[in-house]
Amino acid sequence: MSILVVGSVAFDTIATPSGRVENILGGAATYFSLAASYFTEVRLVAVVGEDFTGLHEAVLKDHGVDTRGIERAEGKTFRWGGQYLDNLNEAKTDFTELNVFEKFQPRIPKEYADTQFLFLANIHPTLQTAVRREMNGVRLTGGDTMNFWIQGTPQELAETLKLVNVLLINDTEVKMLADEKNLLRASRKVLTMGPQALVVKHGEYGATIFFREGAFGIGKHPFRAPALPIEEVKDPTGAGDSFGGGFMGYIASQGEINREVLKRALFYGGVMGSFAVERFGTERLQNLTREEIDARFQIFRELTHLE
Amino acid sequence: MSILVVGSVAFDTIATPSGRVENILGGAATYFSLAASYFTEVRLVAVVGEDFTGLHEAVLKDHGVDTRGIERAEGKTFRWGGQYLDNLNEAKTDFTELNVFEKFQPRIPKEYADTQFLFLANIHPTLQTAVRREMNGVRLTGGDTMNFWIQGTPQELAETLKLVNVLLINDTEVKMLADEKNLLRASRKVLTMGPQALVVKHGEYGATIFFREGAFGIGKHPFRAPALPIEEVKDPTGAGDSFGGGFMGYIASQGEINREVLKRALFYGGVMGSFAVERFGTERLQNLTREEIDARFQIFRELTHLE
């Protein structure tokens, strides 16, 4: 079934120990869309500027992404520059030019009205809430956020969280959101804020999903998907968004939504994140096959599988 | 089969957000011995001072640990003081008093000569090498080290590593030892230094075992054991040593040594580490049952098990 993602499309300038690239196609919604496209039909709502060409759009269209929701505004596309020269786990931002993204007001094409799955990528929580209210018929909503909104717009974010079924954030963000240093206690607290499940992304160590009691089935314990150690991380940009695309895309491709589906989705999220970092930008995500994805899924599974 | 551990016995003064304790029984060899005692017969070689009483020794003897290798020297036992007030993942050392440990020369009782498994806890690599040479008939040697020896005595450590079958260190140490920031490449390099297997401890994220090609069986990939998020980490002291005790103790309890045994051992290591941190010092390790251990093993297994 189809999934709608609302978020940023950007041009990134990135420096890592493996090299430097300028103004390549990026943005959370781009990574998410490409990763999810291997599992299900993807619809995209975003804003771009006059510098976004048909060639850029073709990257998405070639993967079947429905781009009718991409609004073209006067001016330049959102641009971000960052480097990972000292630490591959955390970007140092060099510059952020919001450009057309500053006044982004998501507009959902009427053709998207029947979408069953929704992902609210990392944008202002007020916009997330508006989109979620408009898409009131969806079966499942996933969402992302970041420290900037957790600290800057906590009340707006609290409203969004009430409408999100599965929140996907990292260790630092869950602890900040809950104001609690212990991951398990922080996760329990976040699960009282709205979401029925919380996916905590641990970067190179994989991810853990925590369930609100009784949500998506029975069980006392969280579930953890590991990540394979990778020989060469060329560019960590978009790993978390690719994780989200694999996770949500797999769920949307399944008939039922239960804990077993969410567990396998957690593995597929890790798989897509691990591909994303192997090349700069979206290069690796553009050139995958479902067979490669499933082969790595098996490796991830064997990574922790006891006879 | 029995296992001999050579390492420190200490009195620790520890402050964490959960409280403060003074001069409680600790030291790497103590945590290791108690954790391993649930799996196999443990023999201990260490040095203590006149302040080490029969009550302290009883903690070990009550778990069947053979304490004939504990040498009593004039003076005080090794003392360490540290705090985890800001960060439960890393201790800030307040003081280190080596005392009798400064002149420690491990003496192996002749009754220990038939020991089949050896663990060289974190002591001067020259002492580790001497013990390993003396125990030349062992089936498997595990070893630990730390940044202090990696940077301070690299040549001595290189000699030790040639004699160690399984090295157990953490992420930071493996990267420092290999002078390489990428974990996978660092691990491959360490596996050229002597060990046939390398266990990298990731703290709250579990541990990964890397195998030299062809060692302990066939397979291309490493194996990762996750760790359950714990609600209250009271005192992280000794978690890594308890991990080592569970890991090595389980291996020593098995007839064969192959990859499946080492994988299960990795889970048991994580289980023992997770118990250790639930109480101050060795309290939790003193009061366990094998049933509790196996129940948590099952939880760890289910934590990443896909149907």
HADDOCK unambig.tbl for C-alpha pairs under 7 A between the chains (distance, minus, plus):
assign (segid A and resid 182 and name CA) (segid B and resid 231 and name CA) 6.77 0.50 0.50
assign (segid A and resid 183 and name CA) (segid B and resid 229 and name CA) 6.87 0.50 0.50
assign (segid A and resid 184 and name CA) (segid B and resid 229 and name CA) 5.78 0.50 0.50
assign (segid A and resid 184 and name CA) (segid B and resid 230 and name CA) 6.31 0.50 0.50
assign (segid A and resid 184 and name CA) (segid B and resid 231 and name CA) 5.43 0.50 0.50
assign (segid A and resid 185 and name CA) (segid B and resid 231 and name CA) 6.10 0.50 0.50
assign (segid A and resid 205 and name CA) (segid B and resid 205 and name CA) 6.48 0.50 0.50
assign (segid A and resid 222 and name CA) (segid B and resid 303 and name CA) 6.69 0.50 0.50
assign (segid A and resid 223 and name CA) (segid B and resid 303 and name CA) 4.76 0.50 0.50
assign (segid A and resid 223 and name CA) (segid B and resid 304 and name CA) 5.95 0.50 0.50
assign (segid A and resid 224 and name CA) (segid B and resid 303 and name CA) 5.69 0.50 0.50
assign (segid A and resid 224 and name CA) (segid B and resid 304 and name CA) 5.26 0.50 0.50
assign (segid A and resid 225 and name CA) (segid B and resid 304 and name CA) 5.92 0.50 0.50
assign (segid A and resid 229 and name CA) (segid B and resid 183 and name CA) 6.87 0.50 0.50
assign (segid A and resid 229 and name CA) (segid B and resid 184 and name CA) 5.78 0.50 0.50
assign (segid A and resid 230 and name CA) (segid B and resid 184 and name CA) 6.31 0.50 0.50
assign (segid A and resid 231 and name CA) (segid B and resid 182 and name CA) 6.76 0.50 0.50
assign (segid A and resid 231 and name CA) (segid B and resid 184 and name CA) 5.41 0.50 0.50
assign (segid A and resid 231 and name CA) (segid B and resid 185 and name CA) 6.08 0.50 0.50
assign (segid A and resid 303 and name CA) (segid B and resid 222 and name CA) 6.69 0.50 0.50
assign (segid A and resid 303 and name CA) (segid B and resid 223 and name CA) 4.77 0.50 0.50
assign (segid A and resid 303 and name CA) (segid B and resid 224 and name CA) 5.70 0.50 0.50
assign (segid A and resid 304 and name CA) (segid B and resid 223 and name CA) 5.93 0.50 0.50
assign (segid A and resid 304 and name CA) (segid B and resid 224 and name CA) 5.25 0.50 0.50
assign (segid A and resid 304 and name CA) (segid B and resid 225 and name CA) 5.92 0.50 0.50
assign (segid A and resid 304 and name CA) (segid B and resid 304 and name CA) 6.66 0.50 0.50
assign (segid A and resid 305 and name CA) (segid B and resid 305 and name CA) 6.63 0.50 0.50
